[in-house]
Amino acid sequence: MGYCDGSGVNGVAISDLSGNVVRRIRSTGYEVVRVNIASGDAIGRFTSKDDSICVVRTRLDLVCFTWNFFSGSFWVLNPATGATIDLPMGFSEEIAHELEVKPMKEYRCRRESFAFGQVSSSREYKALRISRVDDRKVCEVITFDDTNHGSWRRKQDPPSHICTSHRMRSAVVDGVVYFLMEFCYSNYETGVITIEPGSVASFNLDTEEWMGVLRGPEQLERFLQDNGGYTYSGLEHELSLAELNGCLVVAHNIYDISMDLWFLTDFEKGIWVKKYSLPSHVARLFWYPFLMLHDGRIFFSGMDCLEGILSDGEKGEGFLQCYDPRNGTCTDELKLRDPRSIGIYTGSLLSL
């Protein structure tokens, strides 16, 4: 998880589930200087002391992070060695060429989403980046290791309505990156829903290809039909994605009522199974499933409701809580500077 000490230095902290910090690794930080093009004089400075680290939600022996304001940069940290890989900021050669031809300034393009995973067969580490260039979204992939930082490669554009916000709308499972689809947009454009609620697009990091759109749990559509007070827009805000016990999970958080966890049990057949329907005291605004242990306990990252609203659900003081389905109790585990800036480290703590 990300941290910031009293002097404004940011870094990554490795802790156990009880909040005991095993190691803190300081970031090297950055400094951006704004320059007057005509005179060449510096007209402003922005440093990492004014920013905060955002850890990408992964389940690996490496930690991937970016910065909340300086979001075009992308780092990968090896906690065992303390070494940090600085991935290239620029676009792939293909996209850079398009920007020259148009012409379009790169600063007008926006990086919208990052994902980080490991290919199951080769064990290669890869990162996926979705950016908005002009009026469309583009997709790039990079392969890297401790010695080779690689370069971004342009891939097929993603489906037009994938969700690239930071509200837990994507997850990586076994080398495949999943994105929730924004099904409301199809209704705005055509007047009918052409994308079923809870549908997900998937990108295979091994083949570096989009695998099409998988229909979400059919019961989500039925939920709308049975509850006349709900809208498609309201339902879209209640859905998130998670990786639990090696499975893709669609979480349907019906605030203050229940939270249903739909597990994808068969990708080829598109079979979803509702394995949990959690009680009302778990179904809180801005709560997201984070980790499931073998004994059935489920950890959630979340934030105070007011903090979530004031920050548009993007960041705020938060916490990690544990729900035990065996007795229905919730316990506070640790406080988080940003509940979305947290991942699962699978490396050996003894090496730290």
N, C-alpha and C positions, 0 to 999 in steps of 0.2 A: 504494500500500500504506500501511497505517497505521504510525505511528511514535510514540514517546514519548521526549522528551529527558530529560536528567538532572534537570531541575527539575519533572518531572511534567506538562509541557505536551504534549498530544497534537496530532497533525496528520496530514496526508496527504503522502507523498513520491512524486514522479514520478521513476523511474529507467529506464535502459535495461536490456537483458537481461544486461549484464555487471555490473550493480550500481552503475553510476555514477549518482549522484543528480543529476538536472537541476534540480529545484526542490523545496523543502519549503514547505508551506503550513500554518500553524498554525491550529488550530481555536479558535473563540471560547470553547469550553468551556461548562460549565453549573454551577449550584449548586442543589441540592434541599434545602429546609428542612422538616423534620418538625415539625408544630405540634400541640400538645395542643388538641383541639377544645373542651374545656370552658373552659380558661383562656386559650387563645390564645398560650401561651408556646411558644417554640421548644424542642424536646426533642432535636434532632439535625440534623446537616448531612451532606450527601453531595455531593461535587464531582467534576468530570471528572478531577481528579488521581488519584482512586481508581478510575478506570475506564479503558477502552481502546477505541480506535476499531475498528470492524469494517467494512472496505470490502466493498461488495456486488460480487460477480463480474459484471462487465459488459464489453462491448466497444464503447465509445462515446467521444465527445469530452467527456463529462462524467463526474464521479466521484460515485458515490452511496455514502453511508456512514451507519451507525447506531452505537450504543454497545453494548458487550457487556452491561452491567448496566442502563443506562437505555435499554432497547431499544424503548420506545414512540416515541422520537423518530427523525426521519428527515431527513437533510440531503442536498443536492445541491450539488456544488462544480464551478465552472468554472475549471479550472487556468490557462487563458489569462488570465483577468481577476482571479482570486483571489476572486471573488464567491461567496457561499454562500447558497443558498436553504434556509430552514427550513420544511419541510412541516408542515402542521397535525398536532397529536398526537391530537386528539379524533376520535371516530367520526363517520360520516356522520349526517345528520339522521334518517334512518330508524332506524338502530341506536340512536342516542341516545334516540329516542322509545320504542323497545322497552325500553330499560333503565329509563326513568322509569316505564313502565306496570307492569313486573314486581313490585316494583322490584328492581334489581340494581346494586350499586356498580361503577363502571367499573374500579376498581383490581383487581377480581376477574376481569376479562377479560384475556386474554393475547394479545399480538401474536405470531404464530408464524412468519410468513415474509414477506419483502419480495422483490419483483422489480422491475426497472427496465429500460425499453426504449424504442425509438423506432419509431413507426408508419412503415412503408415508404412509403406513399402521401403522407401529409401532412407527414411529418418531425416530427410532434409528439412530445414526450417525455411518457411516462406511467409511473406507478408502480402496482403491484398489491400489495395488502396482504391477507394471510390472517390472521384472528384467531379465537380460540376464545371464544365467548360462550355461557355456560351449558354445554350438552352438545353444541353443534354448532359447525362452522366457518363463518365468514362471509367474504365477499369484497367488497373495495372497490377502486375505481380513482380516480386523480387525474390530471388533465392540468395541466401547468404550463410556464412559460417564464421568462425572466429578470425579467419585470415582474409576472407574474401567478402567484401561488402556488397558485391553485385551491382546491378543496375536495373532500373525499372523497365518492364516490358509491357507494351500495350496489348491488351486482350480484347475479346469481344465485349461490346458495350453491355452493361447489365440490363435486365428488364426495366422498363421505364418507371415502374411504380414501386421499386424496392424502397424500404424505409431505411434512411441513413442517419436518423437522429440518434442521440446518446441515451435514449430511455430504454436501454436493454432490449433493443429490437433486432439484435443479431447474436449469434452464438457459433462457436466452432466445435465440431464433434468429429473425432476420428479423421482429421484431415479434410473435412468439408465445412465450408462457411455457409451458414444459413441466415437469410434476411426475411423478416416479416414483410408482407406486401401491404401497401397503402390502398386498401380496397375502397375507401371512400372516394378517391379521386375518379374512379371509373363511374361512380354515380353522379359526380359533379359534371363530368364531361358528356355522358350519354343519357343520363336520367335513369339508368338501370345499373344494377350491381353485376359487373362482368368478372370480378375477382371475388371468390368466396372469402368470408371472414376467416382469419387465421392462416391463410395460405402463405407458403414460404418459398422463396427462390433459393437455389443452392449452387455453390461454386466449388468444384473439385480442385483442391490445391495440387493434386498429383497430375491430372491431365490438363489443368489450367483452362477448364471449360465450364461454362454454365450448364447446369443439368436440368434446366426447365423449372417450372413452378409446380409445387406439390400442394394439392388442396388441403386446407385445414380441417380440423374436426367438424363433421357435419352438424354436431349438436350445437355449435356456436350459432349457426343460422337459425336453428330451431329455437334457441334461447331468445333471439330477437322476436320471432313469431309469437312466442308464448308470453313475452313481457312487452306489452304495447308501449310502455313508457320509455323504453330504450330506443336509441337511435344508432345508426351505423357509426356515426362519429364518436358517440359515447363508448361503444364497444371497442372501437379501435384504440382508445386511450387506456382501456383496461387490459390489453394484451401485451405480453412480453415473451421473450425467448430465454431459455437457460439450458445449460448442459448439466444434467444430474445423473450420476452413476453411469456415464458413458452414453447417455441417451439424449436426444433432442426433446425438449419439453416446451410446450406452449402453456404459459400461465395465464389463466383468466381470473383477474382480481376484481371481483364484484365488491366494491368498497363497503366495508362494515357488514357484509353479509357472508361471503365465503370466498375462498380461493381454490379454483379447480386446476389441477396439474394434469395435463394431457401428454402422455408419453408416446413418441413415435416408435412403434414396435416393429413395423415392417415398411421400409421405405418404398420398395417396389410396388406393393399393393396399397400404399397410402393408408395404413391402419394406425389409428390413434386410440389409445386406451386411457381412460380417466382413472388413474391409480390413487389419487388423493383428492378429497374435497375438504379443505381445511376450514376451521370455524371462523367466526366473525372477528375475533380478537387478533387473528393473523392477517385478515383481509384489510390491511390499512393502506392508505394512500402513500404512494412512493415506496412500497415494499416489493422486493424482488428476490426470488429464489437464488441462492448462491452456491450451496454445497449440500450434498446428502451423504451421511455417513452410513456404514454398513448396519448399524443398529437401528436405522430408521430416522434418526434425528435430522432435521432440516434446518440449515442456517439461511437467514435472510439478511440482506443488506437493505438499509432503509434510512429515512431521514424524518425529522419532525415535519408534520404536515405543513405548518406555516413556512418553514424554511424552504420546503419543496415548491410551494406556490410562489414565494418571492423570487426564487431562482429559476422559475419556469421549469422546474423539475430537472434542471441540468446539474446543479451542485448545491451543497449545503452541509452543515454539520450533521453527521449521521452516526450510525451505530451498526453493529452486527449482533443479531439476536438468534437464539436457538429455540426451535419448536420441537417438542418431544411428543409425537403422536400417541405414545403409550400411555401418557397421563394427561395430555392436553395442555401442558404448561409451556410458557415462554420465559426465557431467562436472558438478561443482557450479558453479552460476552465482552465486547470492547467498543470503544468510541472510535469513530472514523472522521477524519477531516473532510473527506468527500466519499460518500458511500458507493459512488460509481468508480472510484479510483482504487480498485482492489482486485487481485487475482489470486490464483492458487499455485503455490510453488511446490513442485513435485520432487525437487532434488533433495539430497540428503542434508538434514540440518547439521549432521556431524561435520560436514565439509565447510560449514560456516564458522 
